[in-house]
Amino acid sequence: MVKHSVLRRVYVPVLLVLTLSFAGCTKTTVRNEAPPEAGDVAVARIDGETIWTSDVRAEAIAQGQIGPGEPLDVTSDLFSRTLEEVVDQRLLAKAAMAKGLEKSTLAQRRLRAAHDRILGDMLVENTIDRDIDEKAVKSHYDEQVKLSKQSEEIRTRLILLKTKPEADAALKQLQSGALFEAMAMEKSIDQGTRFNGGDMGYFTTDIMPQAYKGILATAKTGDTVGPVQTDGGWALLRVEDRRPEQLPTLEEERPIIMRYLIYNQVAGMLNSLRKKAKVELLVKPRSGGTQEPDSAPAPSAADDASADGASASSAAPAKKA
């Protein structure tokens, strides 16, 4: 039985396997063939075509199950599941080629899109310097700390009720000595905080829900305020703590900064390539929207599919350190 995960990801895997399997259509794979990578082990064969541990690892990386540099134990459940998916993908691809589907114009366009994306990712992987200098990381962190506008964080508990009369009654109970945490667990309709005694954790004043800003702006630690109307009902709030916003440490931000610096390298490389090439954009976006060419065919979802796990375009700069 073909697994659901294979069906959900049918476009990209089939494209990849079609690309990798063209040679298999013309000749039978020799069983004593040399491993494609050092230390590779054959883990399955389909009609004489070998599946290697590197094939399974590549699929696990493409799915985001492991990172590019992480090992994959052949005795693990993850390896077994991924191997089954690779087998299913190969079977689907072989069935597609038996019907001649790879010869269609649409299939060739999709294969070209996957081909281009794979090669682009490989260029990035082999070109950019992933060993970012520690001074560059520290300098970027220090710069972001200076630019960061520190705001206040408030830790608050919440009791959310459907109606104002219910909220007024709950407030009277709290004023008479009822425990806020116990009442939150008993009466609050906010399922995200109810079973944690209403604890909303720390949040900054600049992203505070609009309905809370007015009543929390001057509330002191220990104050219970409300009721105030929100989208979900009527809220009672208790201020647990107020403190300056806690900036993440350099070690916490290091992975984000590394991605940002790598992103800059990729952007620089792309800018250089664009300057050397003649790139003509035949469609320009309208003001406030995008314009589709009237005569151009609609893009296929598979044309946008990425065949490799970590595309260079997926990197994004850190918002702040």
C-alpha positions in Angstrom: 0.0 0.0 0.0 1.3 3.4 -0.9 1.8 5.5 2.2 0.0 8.8 2.7 3.2 10.7 3.2 4.3 9.6 -0.3 1.0 10.7 -1.8 1.3 14.1 -0.1 4.8 14.6 -1.6 4.2 12.8 -4.9 5.2 15.6 -7.3 8.8 16.3 -6.1 9.8 12.7 -5.3 8.6 11.4 -8.6 10.4 14.2 -10.5 13.6 13.4 -8.6 13.3 9.7 -9.2 12.5 10.3 -12.9 15.7 12.3 -13.1 17.8 9.7 -11.3 16.2 6.7 -13.0 16.6 7.6 -16.7 19.7 5.4 -16.9 17.7 2.5 -15.3 15.3 2.6 -18.3 18.1 1.6 -20.7 20.1 -0.9 -18.9 20.0 -3.3 -15.9 21.9 -2.1 -12.9 24.9 -4.4 -12.1 24.6 -5.8 -8.5 28.3 -5.3 -7.8 28.3 -1.6 -8.8 30.5 0.8 -6.9 28.9 2.7 -4.1 28.1 6.3 -5.1 29.6 7.6 -1.8 32.3 6.4 0.4 31.0 4.0 3.0 27.6 3.6 1.2 25.7 0.4 1.7 23.1 -1.1 -0.5 19.8 -1.3 1.5 17.3 -2.4 -1.1 16.9 -3.3 -4.8 14.0 -2.8 -7.1 14.3 -4.9 -10.3 18.0 -4.8 -10.0 18.3 -1.1 -9.3 20.1 -0.4 -6.0 18.9 1.9 -3.2 21.8 3.1 -1.1 22.0 4.5 2.4 22.8 7.8 0.9 19.5 7.8 -1.0 17.6 7.3 2.2 19.6 9.9 4.1 19.0 12.4 1.2 15.3 11.8 1.4 15.3 12.2 5.2 17.1 15.6 4.8 14.7 16.6 2.1 11.8 15.9 4.5 13.5 17.9 7.2 13.7 14.8 9.4 17.5 15.4 9.9 20.0 18.1 9.2 22.4 18.0 6.3 25.3 17.0 8.5 23.5 14.7 10.8 23.9 10.9 10.7 21.0 8.5 10.1 21.3 5.1 11.9 20.3 2.3 9.6 18.8 0.4 12.5 16.5 3.3 13.5 12.7 3.5 12.9 13.2 6.7 10.9 15.6 5.0 8.5 13.1 2.1 8.0 10.2 4.5 7.4 12.2 6.6 5.0 13.5 3.6 3.1 9.9 2.4 2.6 9.0 5.8 1.2 12.0 5.8 -1.2 10.9 2.4 -2.4 7.4 3.6 -3.0 8.7 6.7 -4.8 10.9 4.5 -7.1 7.9 2.2 -7.8 5.7 5.2 -8.7 8.4 6.6 -10.9 8.9 3.3 -12.7 5.1 3.0 -13.3 5.0 6.6 -14.6 7.9 5.9 -17.1 6.2 2.6 -18.1 3.3 4.9 -19.3 5.7 7.2 -21.0 4.8 10.1 -18.8 8.3 11.4 -18.6 8.3 12.2 -22.4 5.5 14.7 -22.1 6.2 18.4 -22.5 4.8 19.1 -19.0 7.0 16.4 -17.4 10.1 17.8 -19.2 9.3 21.4 -17.9 8.9 20.1 -14.4 12.1 18.0 -14.6 14.0 21.1 -15.8 12.7 23.2 -12.9 13.8 20.5 -10.4 17.1 20.1 -12.3 17.8 23.9 -12.1 16.9 24.1 -8.4 19.1 21.2 -7.4 22.1 22.6 -9.3 21.5 26.0 -7.8 21.5 24.6 -4.3 24.6 22.6 -5.0 26.4 25.7 -6.2 25.5 27.5 -3.0 26.6 24.6 -0.9 30.0 24.5 -2.6 30.5 28.2 -2.8 29.5 30.0 0.3 31.7 30.0 3.4 29.8 28.3 6.2 32.8 28.8 8.6 31.7 32.3 9.4 34.4 34.2 11.4 33.5 34.5 15.1 34.3 38.3 15.0 31.6 38.8 12.3 29.0 36.9 14.4 29.9 39.0 17.5 30.0 42.2 15.6 26.6 41.6 14.2 25.2 40.7 17.6 26.6 43.8 19.2 25.2 46.0 16.4 21.7 44.5 16.8 21.8 45.0 20.6 22.7 48.7 20.1 19.9 49.1 17.5 17.3 47.2 19.5 14.7 49.3 21.2 14.2 47.6 24.6 10.7 47.6 25.7 9.0 46.3 28.9 7.8 42.7 29.4 4.8 41.9 31.5 3.9 38.5 32.9 0.1 38.3 33.2 -2.5 35.8 34.2 -5.9 35.7 32.5 -9.4 34.7 33.3 -11.6 34.8 30.2 -15.4 34.7 30.5 -18.2 34.8 28.0 -20.2 37.7 29.4 -19.6 40.9 31.4 -21.9 39.8 34.3 -19.9 36.6 34.7 -16.7 38.6 34.7 -18.1 41.1 37.3 -19.1 38.2 39.5 -15.6 36.6 39.2 -13.9 39.9 40.0 -16.0 40.2 43.3 -14.9 36.7 44.2 -11.2 37.6 43.6 -11.6 40.8 45.7 -13.1 38.6 48.5 -9.9 36.5 48.5 -10.5 33.8 45.9 -7.3 32.5 44.3 -6.8 33.8 40.7 -5.1 30.6 39.6 -7.8 28.3 40.9 -10.6 30.4 39.4 -8.8 30.5 36.1 -8.7 26.7 36.0 -12.4 26.5 37.1 -14.0 29.2 35.1 -11.8 30.5 32.2 -12.9 29.6 28.7 -9.4 30.3 27.3 -8.1 26.8 26.7 -4.6 28.0 26.0 -4.0 29.2 29.5 -6.8 27.7 31.6 -5.0 24.6 32.8 -1.9 26.7 33.6 -3.7 28.8 36.1 -4.3 31.5 33.4 -0.5 32.1 33.0 0.1 34.0 29.7 3.9 34.2 30.3 5.9 37.3 29.5 5.0 39.4 26.5 6.3 42.8 25.4 4.2 46.0 25.6 4.8 46.7 21.9 3.0 43.5 20.9 0.5 43.5 23.7 -3.1 42.8 22.6 -4.8 46.1 21.9 -7.6 45.5 24.3 -5.1 45.0 27.2 -2.9 48.0 26.6 -5.0 50.6 28.4 -5.6 48.7 31.6 -2.1 47.1 31.8 -0.2 50.3 31.0 -0.3 51.6 34.6 -1.1 48.4 36.5 1.5 47.4 39.1 2.7 44.0 40.0 0.0 42.1 42.0 -2.9 44.2 40.6 -6.0 42.6 39.2 -7.6 44.6 36.4 -10.6 44.4 34.2 -13.0 43.2 33.1 -12.1 44.4 29.5 -13.8 43.2 26.4 -11.8 41.2 23.9 -12.6 39.2 20.7 -13.1 36.1 22.8 -15.2 37.5 25.7 -14.5 39.5 28.8 -11.0 39.3 30.4 -9.7 39.7 34.0 -6.0 40.2 34.2 -3.5 39.9 37.0 0.0 41.4 36.7 2.5 38.9 38.0 5.7 40.8 37.1 7.1 43.7 35.0 10.7 43.8 33.7 12.8 45.2 30.9 12.7 43.1 27.8 15.2 40.3 28.1 17.4 40.1 25.0 18.5 36.7 23.8 22.2 35.8 24.5 24.8 35.6 21.8 24.7 31.8 21.9 20.9 31.8 21.6 21.1 34.1 18.6 24.1 32.4 16.9 22.1 30.1 14.6 20.0 33.0 13.4 23.0 35.3 12.9 24.8 32.5 11.0 21.8 32.1 8.7 21.6 35.8 8.1 25.3 36.1 7.3 25.1 33.1 4.9 22.0 34.7 3.3 24.1 37.8 2.7 26.7 35.7 0.9 24.1 34.1 -1.2 22.5 37.5 -2.0 25.9 38.9 -3.0 26.5 35.9 -5.3 23.1 36.3 -7.0 23.7 40.0 -7.5 27.0 39.3 -9.2 25.4 36.7 -11.4 22.6 39.1 -12.4 25.2 41.7 -13.4 27.0 39.3 -15.7 23.8 38.0 -17.3 21.2 39.6 -19.5 18.0 39.3 -17.5 14.8 40.6 -19.0 11.6 40.7 -16.9 8.7 40.8 -19.4 6.1 41.4 -16.7 6.1 44.2 -14.2 4.0 44.3 -11.1 1.2 46.8 -11.0 1.0 49.4 -8.2 -0.5 47.6 -5.2 -0.5 44.2 -6.8 1.0 41.8 -9.4 0.2 41.5 -13.0 -0.1 38.2 -14.8 0.7 38.0 -18.5 -2.6 37.4 -20.4 -1.1 34.8 -22.8 1.2 32.9 -20.4 0.1 29.5 -19.0 -0.7 29.2 -15.3 2.3 28.1 -13.3 2.2 24.5 -12.0 2.6 23.8 -8.3 5.3 21.3 -9.1 7.3 23.9 -10.9 7.8 25.6 -7.6 8.6 22.4 -5.7 12.2 22.2 -4.4 14.0 19.0 -4.9 16.7 19.7 -2.3 16.2 20.0 1.4 17.9 23.3 2.1 17.4 25.8 -0.6 19.4 29.0 -0.5 16.3 31.1 -1.0 14.8 29.7 2.3 17.4 31.6 4.4 16.0 34.8 6.0 17.7 37.5 8.0 17.1 37.7 11.7 14.6 40.3 12.8 16.7 41.3 15.7 19.3 39.8 18.0 
